[in-house]
Amino acid sequence: MDKAHETQFTDLYFVTPCCRQLSSLNDLVYNMPTGFSRFVAAVTDPEEELTGDQIQQVEGVSGMPTRIIYARY
């Protein structure tokens, strides 16, 4: 995380300390869905989760792959 912060998260790659393999912060498996982003679009109190078609529409508008992370507070 510190290394990624130094590059303002433009480079998410690192070498794992255990097996010295190249990996990405986005490829790590967390207990709950997690991601790193340049911006956040938030929907407060949605009545339902986004469908695959809706996610594709978001990707079309943003021009980049999109990861949906549902947070409940």
N, C-alpha and C positions, 0 to 999 in steps of 0.2 A: 504494500500500500504506500509506503514512504517513497519507494522508487517511482511508482506511478504518479504520485502527487508531484514529484519533482518535474515531471513532463506535462503537468496539468492534465493527466489522465489521457494523453494522446497515445501513449505506449503502455498497453496493459500486459505485455509479455514479461515473463520472468523465468528463471531456471529454478526448478524445485530443489530444495535442499536434500530431500531423501534420495532421489534417483537421478538428479541432474538432468531432468528432461525439460524442454521448453514447454511452457503452458501459458494460459491467459487467465487473468482474473475473471473474465466472463465465462470461462469453462469450468471454474471451480463449482463443486456441488455443495450447496448450503442446505441447512435444515428446512428453510422456507425459501420460496422464489426470491431471488435477489438480482440486482443488476447495477451497472454503472452507466450513467447517461450524461449527456451534455445539457439536457433540459428535461423537464417533467411536465406532463399534461395530467391534471388531476380531475377526477369526477367525484363529487361528494354525494354520498348516499345513492349509488346507482340501484335501480330496481332489479337489474339482472346483469350477468357477466356478458362481455362482448362475444359475438359470434366470430367464426373464422373469416367470414366475409367482411365484417366490420373492422377486424384487425388488418386485413388486406387494404381496406380503404385508408386507414390511418397510415400504413406504410406507403401507399401511393401519394398521399399528401405530403408526408415528411420526406419521402425520397430515400428512406433507409429502413433496414430491418427494425422491427419493433418488438420489444418484450413487454408483455403485460404482467404487472405485478400487483396483485390485489392485497391491500393492507387493511386490516381491520383494527380500529383503535377503540 
